[in-house]
């Protein structure tokens, strides 16, 4: 797609080498090179050891403010041949608004132009920026790396291009920052790094690698200052978990396994050799995520199950798996009318599929254990083991059976 035409503008953003920089100044060769370099890094994140993460601090974003936290941030627009829109200094802000199928950029109430997509990037060694949103909570988030902005039906789509180790810092903080144990943070760093690299391109059809939700991994941008997280990521830099020589594992984890982890095929479909059900003993028992209970009207429970399977449900039968989770529930005594424990968990928003149902005629009393799917690493259990003095290698090998830890440069097919 051809780039938008740049027209003249009398507004100015800052002095650059004692010369006033016009917002729509004619591009020289260095500026064209800078724009192309930004696009090159965007097009080839793997070569630069970067990942693309769609961030969604608030839903249905129509407008936000970009604030530079770097010495100089370059704003380019367009696709194949990017054009220079502006350069801004530290703490300067640009407002981005959705206008039909384009993005309107404003600086100090002056329009900079409307573009199909915009890229904010910098050559700083420690690139940082802040996003500010006008919602009820006045949300603001700080991110490392660069930002691509493009219109999406009904909202603005924000994609953070970030170096992998900066991304891992953010994930460790978002997923496990409250635990505060060095070896557990190392376990979480390796799990998060391995999972991210093994799932690069999971959202390729949408133009990015990963999302910032638990569908991929929780990621809230730059982590809050934590010496333990910084040390854990630094001391495990480039380390990943592998199986069968040098194959990256799918390093899944959940908050609390309820005392027994699950086989992968009992929760999902595939039988994965390193994701085996095993007792976690009382490692995770004392945490807030361990025990839960609730009460449901029996008729409402049956009606919801029946609607899900498009039948009239009059009774149900629970079938457990080896870990004590609900593997399936049969309706009306018919094994062909079945729903998995994970489907029940999502349908009724239970914390886990490890639960027992006590039938009291009109009411059902549900007592459960754990939080999450229960496959792979149990975060609460791993934290307990770290507190007990186990190092991160032994904790990883406890939860992922038959795995090894290798430096990334020994794993073929990622950055090489």
C-alpha positions as CSV (number, residue, x, y, z in Angstrom):
1,X,0.0,0.0,0.0
2,X,1.3,3.4,-0.9
3,X,2.2,5.7,2.0
4,X,0.1,8.8,2.8
5,X,1.3,12.0,1.3
6,X,3.1,14.3,3.8
7,X,2.0,18.0,3.6
8,X,3.4,21.1,5.3
9,X,2.6,22.0,8.9
10,X,3.6,25.0,10.9
11,X,3.4,23.2,14.4
12,X,6.6,22.0,16.1
13,X,7.3,19.4,18.6
14,X,10.8,20.0,19.9
15,X,14.2,21.4,19.2
16,X,16.6,18.8,17.7
17,X,20.3,19.6,17.6
18,X,19.3,23.3,18.0
19,X,17.0,23.2,15.0
20,X,13.2,23.3,15.1
21,X,11.8,20.0,13.9
22,X,8.6,20.5,11.7
23,X,6.0,17.8,12.2
24,X,5.7,17.3,8.5
25,X,9.2,18.1,7.5
26,X,10.5,16.7,4.2
27,X,12.3,13.4,4.8
28,X,16.1,13.3,4.2
29,X,18.0,10.1,3.6
30,X,18.7,9.5,7.3
31,X,15.0,9.8,8.2
32,X,14.1,7.4,5.4
33,X,16.7,5.0,6.7
34,X,15.3,5.3,10.3
35,X,11.8,4.6,9.1
36,X,12.8,1.6,7.1
37,X,14.9,0.3,10.0
38,X,11.8,0.5,12.2
39,X,9.8,-1.4,9.6
40,X,12.6,-4.0,9.2
41,X,12.6,-4.7,12.9
42,X,8.9,-4.9,12.9
43,X,8.9,-7.4,10.0
44,X,11.6,-9.6,11.4
45,X,11.1,-9.8,15.2
46,X,12.6,-13.3,15.4
47,X,16.0,-12.1,14.0
48,X,16.0,-9.3,16.7
49,X,14.9,-11.8,19.4
50,X,11.6,-10.0,19.9
51,X,8.0,-11.0,20.2
52,X,4.8,-9.2,19.2
53,X,2.2,-9.1,21.9
54,X,-1.2,-7.6,21.5
55,X,-1.9,-5.6,24.6
56,X,-5.4,-4.6,25.8
57,X,-5.2,-2.5,29.0
58,X,-8.9,-1.6,28.5
59,X,-11.5,-3.0,26.1
60,X,-12.8,-1.3,23.0
61,X,-10.0,1.4,22.9
62,X,-11.1,4.4,20.9
63,X,-8.5,6.9,22.1
64,X,-5.3,6.8,24.1
65,X,-2.2,8.9,24.8
66,X,1.3,7.7,24.0
67,X,4.0,9.2,26.2
68,X,7.6,8.8,25.4
69,X,9.9,7.6,28.2
70,X,13.0,7.4,25.9
71,X,15.4,10.2,24.8
72,X,13.7,10.3,21.4
73,X,10.8,8.4,19.9
74,X,10.2,8.3,16.2
75,X,6.7,8.1,14.8
76,X,6.3,6.6,11.3
77,X,3.2,5.8,9.4
78,X,2.3,3.6,6.4
79,X,3.1,0.1,5.3
80,X,5.7,-0.9,2.7
81,X,7.3,2.6,2.6
82,X,6.9,4.3,6.0
83,X,6.9,8.1,6.2
84,X,8.1,10.1,9.2
85,X,5.3,11.7,11.1
86,X,7.1,13.2,14.0
87,X,9.8,12.9,16.7
88,X,9.1,13.4,20.4
89,X,11.4,13.7,23.4
90,X,11.1,12.3,26.9
91,X,7.7,12.8,28.6
92,X,6.2,14.4,25.5
93,X,2.7,13.0,24.5
94,X,0.8,12.3,21.3
95,X,-2.9,11.5,21.3
96,X,-4.2,8.8,19.0
97,X,-7.9,8.7,18.1
98,X,-9.9,6.2,16.1
99,X,-11.6,7.9,13.1
100,X,-13.5,5.4,11.0
101,X,-10.8,3.3,9.4
102,X,-7.9,5.5,10.2
103,X,-5.9,6.8,13.2
104,X,-5.8,10.6,13.9
105,X,-2.7,11.8,15.7
106,X,-2.7,15.0,17.7
107,X,0.0,16.9,19.5
108,X,-1.0,19.8,21.8
109,X,-4.4,20.0,20.2
110,X,-2.9,20.2,16.7
111,X,-3.7,17.5,14.2
112,X,-0.6,15.7,12.8
113,X,-2.6,13.7,10.2
114,X,-4.6,10.6,9.7
115,X,-2.9,7.3,8.9
116,X,-3.9,3.6,8.3
117,X,-1.3,2.4,10.9
118,X,1.3,4.1,13.1
119,X,4.6,2.8,14.5
120,X,6.3,4.3,17.6
121,X,9.9,3.2,18.0
122,X,13.3,4.3,19.4
123,X,16.9,3.4,19.1
124,X,17.4,3.7,22.9
125,X,19.1,0.7,24.6
126,X,16.3,0.7,27.2
127,X,13.2,1.7,25.2
128,X,10.2,2.5,27.3
129,X,6.8,4.2,26.8
130,X,3.6,4.8,28.7
131,X,0.0,4.4,27.5
132,X,-2.7,6.5,29.2
133,X,-6.4,5.8,28.8
134,X,-9.5,7.9,29.6
135,X,-11.6,5.3,31.3
136,X,-13.2,5.2,34.8
137,X,-9.9,4.2,36.4
138,X,-7.7,6.5,34.3
139,X,-5.7,3.4,33.4
140,X,-2.0,3.8,32.5
141,X,0.6,1.1,31.7
142,X,4.3,1.3,31.0
143,X,5.8,-1.0,28.4
144,X,9.3,-1.8,27.1
145,X,10.0,-1.9,23.3
146,X,8.0,-0.4,20.5
147,X,4.3,0.0,19.7
148,X,2.3,-0.7,16.5
149,X,-1.1,0.9,16.3
150,X,-3.7,-0.1,13.7
151,X,-7.5,0.2,13.4
152,X,-9.5,-2.9,14.3
153,X,-13.3,-3.2,13.8
154,X,-14.7,-1.1,16.6
155,X,-11.5,-0.3,18.4
156,X,-7.8,0.4,18.2
157,X,-5.4,-2.5,18.2
158,X,-2.2,-2.1,20.1
159,X,0.8,-4.4,19.5
160,X,3.9,-4.2,21.7
161,X,7.1,-5.4,20.0
162,X,9.4,-6.3,22.9
163,X,12.7,-8.1,23.5
164,X,12.0,-11.5,24.9
165,X,13.7,-11.0,28.3
166,X,11.8,-7.8,28.9
167,X,8.6,-9.7,28.0
168,X,9.5,-12.4,30.5
169,X,10.0,-9.9,33.3
170,X,6.5,-8.6,32.6
171,X,5.0,-12.1,32.6
172,X,6.7,-13.2,35.8
173,X,5.4,-10.2,37.6
174,X,1.9,-10.6,36.2
175,X,1.7,-14.3,36.7
176,X,3.5,-14.8,40.0
177,X,4.9,-11.5,41.4
178,X,3.1,-12.0,44.7
179,X,5.1,-15.1,45.7
180,X,8.5,-13.5,46.2
181,X,10.9,-16.4,46.1
182,X,14.0,-16.5,43.9
183,X,13.9,-20.1,42.8
184,X,10.2,-20.0,42.2
185,X,10.7,-16.9,40.1
186,X,13.4,-18.8,38.1
187,X,10.9,-21.6,37.6
188,X,8.3,-19.2,36.4
189,X,10.8,-17.4,34.1
190,X,11.8,-20.7,32.4
191,X,8.2,-21.8,32.0
192,X,7.2,-18.4,30.6
193,X,10.2,-18.2,28.3
194,X,9.7,-21.7,27.0
195,X,6.0,-21.3,26.6
196,X,6.4,-18.1,24.7
197,X,9.1,-19.4,22.3
198,X,7.1,-22.6,21.7
199,X,4.0,-20.6,20.8
200,X,5.5,-17.9,18.6
201,X,3.0,-17.1,16.0
202,X,0.0,-18.5,17.9
203,X,-1.9,-15.5,16.7
204,X,0.0,-15.1,13.4
205,X,-3.3,-14.8,11.4
206,X,-4.0,-11.7,13.4
207,X,-0.6,-10.1,12.9
208,X,1.0,-10.8,16.3
209,X,2.6,-13.7,18.2
210,X,0.8,-13.7,21.6
211,X,-2.0,-11.9,23.5
212,X,-1.6,-10.5,27.0
213,X,-4.4,-12.7,28.5
214,X,-4.3,-16.1,30.2
215,X,-5.2,-17.5,26.8
216,X,-1.4,-17.1,26.2
217,X,0.2,-15.6,29.3
218,X,-0.7,-12.7,31.5
219,X,1.4,-9.7,30.6
220,X,0.8,-6.2,32.0
221,X,3.8,-4.4,30.5
222,X,6.9,-3.4,32.4
223,X,7.1,-5.1,35.8
224,X,7.2,-3.2,39.0
225,X,10.7,-2.8,40.6
226,X,11.6,-6.2,42.1
227,X,15.2,-7.3,42.7
228,X,14.2,-10.9,42.9
229,X,12.4,-10.9,39.5
230,X,15.3,-9.1,37.9
231,X,17.8,-11.5,39.4
232,X,15.7,-14.6,38.4
233,X,15.4,-13.4,34.8
234,X,19.0,-12.4,34.5
235,X,20.4,-15.5,36.1
236,X,18.3,-17.8,33.8
237,X,18.7,-15.6,30.7
238,X,18.3,-17.8,27.5
239,X,17.5,-21.0,29.4
240,X,14.6,-23.1,28.3
241,X,12.9,-26.4,29.1
242,X,13.3,-29.2,26.5
243,X,12.2,-32.8,26.0
244,X,13.5,-35.6,23.9
245,X,16.9,-33.9,23.2
246,X,16.2,-30.3,22.3
247,X,12.5,-30.0,21.7
248,X,10.8,-27.1,23.5
249,X,8.1,-28.3,25.8
250,X,4.6,-26.8,26.1
251,X,5.4,-25.4,29.5
252,X,1.8,-25.0,30.8
253,X,1.1,-24.1,34.4
254,X,-1.8,-23.3,36.7
255,X,-2.3,-21.5,39.9
256,X,-3.0,-24.4,42.1
257,X,-3.4,-28.2,41.3
258,X,-5.5,-29.0,44.3
259,X,-2.9,-31.5,45.5
260,X,-2.6,-33.6,42.4
261,X,-1.6,-32.5,38.9
262,X,-3.6,-33.8,35.8
263,X,-2.7,-35.8,32.7
264,X,-2.8,-33.7,29.6
265,X,-5.3,-36.0,27.9
266,X,-7.7,-35.9,30.8
267,X,-8.0,-32.1,30.5
268,X,-7.4,-31.6,26.8
269,X,-6.9,-34.2,24.0
270,X,-3.2,-35.0,23.4
271,X,-1.3,-37.4,25.5
272,X,2.0,-35.5,26.3
273,X,4.7,-37.6,27.9
274,X,6.1,-34.9,30.1
275,X,2.6,-33.7,31.3
276,X,1.8,-36.6,33.6
277,X,-0.5,-36.7,36.6
278,X,1.3,-36.9,39.9
279,X,0.6,-36.2,43.6
280,X,1.7,-32.8,44.7
281,X,1.2,-33.9,48.3
282,X,0.5,-31.0,50.6
283,X,2.8,-28.5,48.7
284,X,-0.1,-26.3,47.6
285,X,-2.6,-27.0,50.4
286,X,-2.1,-24.0,52.6
287,X,-2.7,-21.4,49.8
288,X,-5.8,-19.3,49.3
289,X,-6.4,-21.0,45.9
290,X,-6.6,-24.5,47.3
291,X,-10.1,-25.1,48.7
292,X,-13.4,-23.6,47.4
293,X,-17.1,-24.4,47.7
294,X,-20.5,-23.2,46.5
295,X,-24.1,-24.1,46.3
296,X,-26.3,-24.4,43.1
297,X,-30.0,-25.1,42.5
298,X,-30.2,-28.6,41.1
299,X,-32.8,-27.7,38.5
300,X,-30.7,-24.8,37.2
301,X,-27.6,-27.0,37.1
302,X,-29.4,-29.6,35.0
303,X,-31.0,-27.0,32.8
304,X,-27.7,-25.5,31.9
305,X,-26.0,-28.8,31.2
306,X,-29.0,-29.8,29.1
307,X,-29.0,-26.6,27.1
308,X,-25.2,-27.1,26.5
309,X,-25.9,-30.6,25.0
310,X,-29.2,-29.6,23.5
311,X,-31.2,-32.2,25.5
312,X,-33.6,-32.2,28.4
313,X,-31.4,-33.2,31.4
314,X,-33.1,-35.1,34.2
315,X,-30.0,-36.6,35.9
316,X,-26.2,-36.6,35.9
317,X,-23.4,-38.9,36.8
318,X,-19.8,-37.8,37.6
319,X,-16.8,-39.8,36.3
320,X,-13.5,-38.9,37.9
321,X,-10.0,-39.3,36.5
322,X,-6.9,-40.6,38.3
323,X,-6.1,-37.1,39.8
324,X,-9.6,-36.8,41.4
325,X,-10.8,-34.3,38.8
326,X,-14.0,-34.7,37.0
327,X,-13.2,-36.3,33.7
328,X,-16.8,-36.4,32.4
329,X,-20.4,-36.0,33.4
330,X,-23.0,-38.2,31.8
331,X,-26.6,-37.0,31.4
332,X,-29.7,-39.2,31.8
333,X,-27.6,-42.3,32.3
334,X,-26.4,-42.1,28.7
335,X,-22.6,-42.2,28.1
336,X,-23.1,-40.6,24.7
337,X,-24.5,-37.5,26.4
338,X,-21.3,-36.4,28.1
339,X,-19.6,-33.2,29.0
340,X,-16.0,-32.9,30.1
341,X,-14.9,-31.6,33.5
342,X,-13.1,-28.7,31.8
343,X,-16.3,-27.8,29.9
344,X,-18.2,-27.9,33.2
345,X,-15.5,-25.7,34.8
346,X,-15.9,-23.1,32.1
347,X,-19.7,-23.3,31.9
348,X,-20.2,-22.7,35.6
349,X,-17.0,-20.7,36.2
350,X,-15.7,-23.2,38.8
351,X,-12.2,-22.5,39.9
352,X,-11.1,-26.0,38.8
353,X,-12.4,-29.3,37.5
354,X,-11.4,-31.0,40.8
355,X,-14.7,-31.0,42.6
356,X,-17.3,-33.3,44.3
357,X,-21.0,-32.7,44.1
358,X,-23.3,-33.6,47.0
359,X,-26.9,-33.9,46.0
360,X,-29.3,-32.6,48.6
361,X,-32.5,-33.0,46.4
362,X,-33.2,-29.4,45.4
363,X,-29.7,-28.1,46.0
364,X,-26.2,-29.2,45.0
365,X,-23.3,-28.6,47.3
366,X,-20.0,-28.3,45.4
367,X,-16.7,-28.7,47.2
368,X,-13.6,-28.2,45.1
369,X,-9.8,-27.9,45.2
370,X,-7.3,-26.0,43.1
371,X,-7.5,-23.1,40.7
372,X,-7.0,-23.6,37.0
373,X,-6.6,-26.6,34.6
374,X,-4.0,-28.4,36.9
375,X,-1.7,-29.6,34.1
376,X,2.0,-29.1,34.4
377,X,3.6,-26.8,36.9
378,X,1.5,-25.9,40.0
379,X,2.5,-22.3,40.9
380,X,1.6,-22.6,44.6
381,X,3.3,-25.9,44.9
382,X,6.4,-24.7,43.2
383,X,6.6,-21.7,45.5
384,X,6.3,-24.0,48.5
385,X,9.2,-26.2,47.2
386,X,11.3,-23.1,46.6
387,X,10.6,-22.0,50.2
388,X,11.7,-25.4,51.4
389,X,15.1,-25.0,49.7
390,X,14.7,-26.9,46.4
391,X,16.5,-25.2,43.5
392,X,14.6,-24.3,40.3
393,X,16.1,-27.2,38.2
394,X,14.7,-29.8,40.7
395,X,11.3,-28.0,40.9
396,X,11.0,-28.0,37.1
397,X,11.9,-31.6,36.8
398,X,9.4,-32.4,39.5
399,X,6.5,-31.0,37.5
400,X,7.6,-31.7,33.9
401,X,8.6,-35.4,33.7
402,X,11.8,-36.4,31.9
403,X,12.8,-32.8,30.8
404,X,16.1,-31.0,30.7
405,X,17.2,-27.4,30.8
406,X,19.3,-26.0,27.9
407,X,20.6,-22.7,26.8
408,X,18.6,-21.3,23.9
409,X,21.5,-21.4,21.5
410,X,21.4,-25.2,21.6
411,X,17.8,-25.4,20.6
412,X,17.5,-25.5,16.8
413,X,14.9,-23.5,14.9
414,X,14.2,-20.6,17.2
415,X,16.6,-17.7,16.6
416,X,19.0,-19.6,14.3
